[in-house]
Structures are given as structure tokens and as C-alpha cells.
């Protein structure tokens, strides 16, 4: 993974300024369109789960920008929590609490903004708790298990080490 990122950064450094500006502009626009799609799907699915009509969103661009901001803050929080965990033992405990509390609070608020039935905020707590546990498990998988899997498979198999562990271990004549 580190090698891929290093190559991508190295190739970006050799590109002209115009090419970098075009790449950033196009990727930013693609990110914006993707965020708008995610907001639309979230609203529709939430309305279907609660069995309520989904009104038209007046400011879908603003909602997409808020989603991009929330994801950016989540990434920054992840970096900060990682630094806390590496420096202090108490930081690890605080990090665990943050990784559960922050997604819980964010989803609780977001689910309040999404279409739902005539309920108070307490009724949205189970969904927020499930979301927080899911985010924590995803974080645990990507930070602990996946890097270990990649490093152990790369040590054993070299460049082809990322093959599925469920494969038979044989290489066929077509290389698969």
C-alpha cells in the first residue's frame, strides 16, 4: 500500500501544474457528485425504512458539502486518535471512547435530519448505536486485521500475496 501511495505522489510531482489543477478539479467534482448521490440514497433508504414519504431536498449541494466536511473531519479525527493511541496508554482508552461516541452522536443527529416517523430523539438511539458499533468494527478491521493480513501474505507470497486466502493455493496455467 505504501509503495502505491509513494508512486502516486511521485508521479504527481512530475506532472505539470496545469495537469495537477485539472486532476484536483475533476476529482473534487467527482467527489461532490458522489456525495450528492450518497445523500439522495441515504434519504430514500431512511424514508423506506421508516415507511414515510421522502420530500424533495431543497439544498442538495449544501447537504453534499456537509457530507464531505463530515467525512474530512472523520479522517482528521482518525489521524488524531491514532497519534493519541501511539503516545499515551490513556490515549488508547480515550481513542476507543471517541471512536464510539463521535459516530454515535453524528448518526443520531443525521438520522434526526433524515425523513423519519413522528418519534422523539430517543427512538433514534438504537440506530445510532448500531452505526457506532459498525464504524468501530470497521476501524478495528482496517487498522488491526487488514494490515496484518497484507504484511503476512506479502511476506509469504511476495507481490501476489494479496490473493484471496480462500483460493486453493494452486496457480493455474492462465495465472489465476
C-alpha positions in Angstrom: 0.0 0.0 0.0 2.8 2.4 1.0 4.5 1.7 -2.3 1.4 2.5 -4.3 0.9 5.8 -2.5 4.6 6.7 -2.9 4.4 6.0 -6.6 1.2 8.1 -6.9 2.7 11.0 -5.1 6.0 10.7 -7.0 4.1 10.7 -10.4 2.1 13.7 -9.3 5.2 15.6 -8.5 6.4 15.2 -12.1 3.2 16.4 -13.6 2.8 20.0 -14.8 0.9 22.5 -12.7 -1.9 22.5 -15.2 -2.3 18.8 -15.1 -2.4 18.8 -11.3 -5.0 21.5 -11.2 -7.2 19.6 -13.8 -6.8 16.4 -11.8 -7.7 18.1 -8.5 -10.7 19.9 -10.1 -12.0 16.8 -11.8 -11.6 14.6 -8.7 -13.2 17.3 -6.5 -16.2 17.5 -8.8 -16.5 13.7 -8.9 -16.3 13.7 -5.1 -19.1 16.3 -5.0 -21.3 14.3 -7.4 -20.7 11.2 -5.4 -21.6 12.9 -2.1 -24.9 14.2 -3.7 -25.7 10.6 -4.7 -25.0 9.3 -1.2 -27.2 12.0 0.3 -30.0 11.1 -2.0 -29.7 7.4 -1.4 -29.5 7.9 2.4 -32.7 9.9 2.4 -34.6 7.4 0.2 -33.4 4.4 2.3 -34.2 6.1 5.6 -37.7 7.1 4.3 -38.3 3.5 3.2 -37.2 2.0 6.5 -39.4 4.4 8.4 -42.2 4.0 5.8 -42.6 7.7 5.3 -42.7 9.8 2.1 -39.4 11.5 1.2 -39.8 15.1 0.4 -37.6 16.8 -2.2 -34.4 18.1 -0.8 -34.1 21.9 -1.4 -30.4 22.2 -0.9 -28.8 19.0 -2.1 -25.5 20.8 -2.9 -25.2 22.1 0.7 -26.0 18.6 2.0 -23.3 17.2 -0.2 -20.8 19.7 1.0 -21.7 19.0 4.6 -21.2 15.2 4.0 -17.8 15.9 2.5 -17.0 18.1 5.5 -18.1 15.4 8.0 -16.0 12.7 6.2 -13.0 15.0 6.2 -13.4 15.7 9.9 -13.7 11.9 10.5 -10.4 11.3 8.7 -8.7 14.1 10.7 -10.1 12.6 13.9 -8.8 9.2 12.8 -5.3 10.6 12.4 -5.6 12.4 15.8 -6.8 9.3 17.6 -4.0 7.2 16.0 -1.5 9.8 17.4 -3.1 9.6 20.8 -3.0 5.9 20.8 0.7 5.7 19.9 1.8 8.3 22.5 -0.3 7.5 25.6 -1.8 4.4 27.1 -4.7 6.6 28.4 -4.9 7.9 24.8 -5.9 4.5 23.6 -8.8 4.3 26.0 -9.8 7.9 25.1 -9.5 6.9 21.4 -11.8 4.0 21.9 -14.4 6.2 23.5 -14.1 8.8 20.8 -14.4 6.1 18.1 -17.7 5.0 19.6 -19.1 8.4 20.9 -18.4 10.5 17.8 -20.1 8.2 15.2 -23.0 7.7 17.6 -23.6 11.4 18.0 -23.1 12.2 14.4 -25.5 9.5 13.2 -28.0 10.4 15.9 -28.1 13.9 14.6 -28.1 12.9 10.9 -30.9 10.4 11.4 -32.9 13.2 13.0 -32.4 15.3 9.9 -33.4 12.4 7.6 -37.0 11.5 7.0 -38.5 9.5 9.9 -41.8 8.8 11.6 -43.3 11.0 14.3 -41.0 10.0 17.1 -38.8 11.8 19.6 -35.0 11.7 19.5 -34.8 8.7 21.9 -36.3 6.4 19.3 -33.3 7.0 17.0 -30.7 5.9 19.6 -30.7 2.1 18.6 -29.8 3.0 15.0 -27.1 5.4 16.2 -25.7 2.7 18.5 -25.7 0.2 15.7 -23.9 2.7 13.4 -21.3 3.5 16.1 -20.6 -0.2 16.7 -20.3 -0.8 12.9 -17.9 2.1 12.5 -15.8 0.8 15.4 -15.7 -2.7 14.0 -14.7 -1.3 10.5 -12.0 0.8 12.1 -10.7 -2.3 14.0 -10.7 -4.4 10.9 -8.9 -1.8 8.7 -6.4 -0.8 11.4 -5.6 -4.1 13.0 -6.6 -7.1 10.9 -6.1 -5.9 7.3 -2.5 -4.5 7.7 -1.6 -7.8 9.4 -3.1 -9.8 6.6 -1.4 -7.8 3.9 2.0 -8.0 5.6 1.8 -11.7 6.3 0.6 -12.6 2.8 3.3 -10.3 1.3 6.0 -12.0 3.3 4.8 -15.4 2.3 3.8 -14.9 -1.4 5.6 -11.7 -2.4 3.9 -9.5 -4.9 1.0 -11.9 -5.4 0.4 -12.1 -1.6 -3.0 -10.2 -1.8 -4.7 -13.2 -3.4 -7.8 -14.4 -1.6 -6.9 -16.8 1.3 -9.9 -18.9 0.2 -8.2 -19.9 -3.1 -6.8 -23.4 -3.4 -3.2 -22.2 -3.4 -2.6 -23.5 -6.9 -1.7 -21.3 -9.8 -3.4 -22.4 -13.0 -1.9 -22.1 -16.4 -3.7 -18.8 -17.0 -2.0 -17.2 -14.0 -5.2 -17.1 -11.9 
